[in-house]
Amino acid sequence: MIELAYPYRFDENTGRTATATEERHLRDLIEQVLFTNPGERVNRPNFGCGLLRLIFAPNSDVLAAATELTVQGQLQQWLGDRVRVDAVDVQNVDSTLKVTVKYVVVATQQRAVAAFERTVA
């Protein structure tokens, strides 16, 4: 199945809306949940984890555990019909945030890993 690419853009070759495979689209959806701040979407004020705020938060084991639970809860709430989250690892090193999500695609029962990295300059 072909889905719209995220972020929305035009395909360089065809000039049409860019598309993504189902696997890539699922990864894009996870990325949207992770890095959207709650309140950022007008009609879904509770959508998102707001992980970019963590770059400026002090590192601690308690913060890491709370963040991993928040991420799992948000992914379950917004994508629970498409993925089953097995594990989340969040690392905040200096101005870089690294997030790894291990999940199972519900439709195919295939395991997958999505890794994201954001740096604030």
Backbone hydrogen bonds, N-H to C=O, Kabsch-Sander energy under -0.5 kcal/mol:
donor,donor_aa,acceptor,acceptor_aa,energy
3,E,20,A,-2.5
5,A,18,A,-2.2
11,D,16,R,-3.9
15,G,11,D,-2.2
18,A,9,R,-2.6
20,A,3,E,-2.7
25,H,21,T,-2.8
26,L,22,E,-2.2
27,R,23,E,-1.9
28,D,24,R,-2.5
29,L,25,H,-2.3
30,I,26,L,-2.1
31,E,27,R,-2.2
32,Q,28,D,-2.1
33,V,29,L,-2.0
34,L,30,I,-2.4
35,F,31,E,-2.3
36,T,32,Q,-1.2
39,G,45,P,-1.0
40,E,37,N,-2.3
42,V,40,E,-0.5
47,F,44,R,-1.7
49,C,33,V,-2.2
50,G,36,T,-1.7
51,L,34,L,-2.0
53,R,50,G,-1.4
54,L,51,L,-1.9
55,I,52,L,-1.1
56,F,53,R,-0.9
57,A,54,L,-1.1
64,A,60,S,-2.1
65,A,61,D,-2.3
66,A,62,V,-2.5
67,T,63,L,-2.5
68,E,64,A,-2.3
69,L,65,A,-2.0
70,T,66,A,-2.3
71,V,67,T,-2.8
72,Q,68,E,-2.3
73,G,69,L,-2.5
74,Q,70,T,-2.7
75,L,71,V,-2.7
76,Q,72,Q,-2.2
77,Q,73,G,-2.4
78,W,74,Q,-2.7
79,L,75,L,-2.4
80,G,76,Q,-1.1
82,R,79,L,-2.3
83,V,79,L,-2.6
84,R,104,V,-2.4
85,V,83,V,-0.5
86,D,102,K,-2.9
87,A,102,K,-1.8
89,D,100,T,-2.6
91,Q,98,K,-3.1
93,V,91,Q,-0.6
93,V,96,T,-2.5
94,D,92,N,-0.5
96,T,93,V,-2.5
97,L,118,R,-3.1
98,K,91,Q,-3.2
98,K,96,T,-0.5
99,V,116,F,-2.6
100,T,89,D,-2.6
101,V,114,A,-2.9
102,K,87,A,-2.9
103,Y,101,V,-0.5
103,Y,112,A,-2.7
104,V,84,R,-2.2
105,V,110,Q,-2.9
106,V,82,R,-2.3
106,V,104,V,-0.5
109,Q,105,V,-2.7
112,A,103,Y,-2.9
114,A,101,V,-2.6
116,F,99,V,-3.1
118,R,97,L,-2.3
120,V,95,S,-2.3
121,A,119,T,-0.6
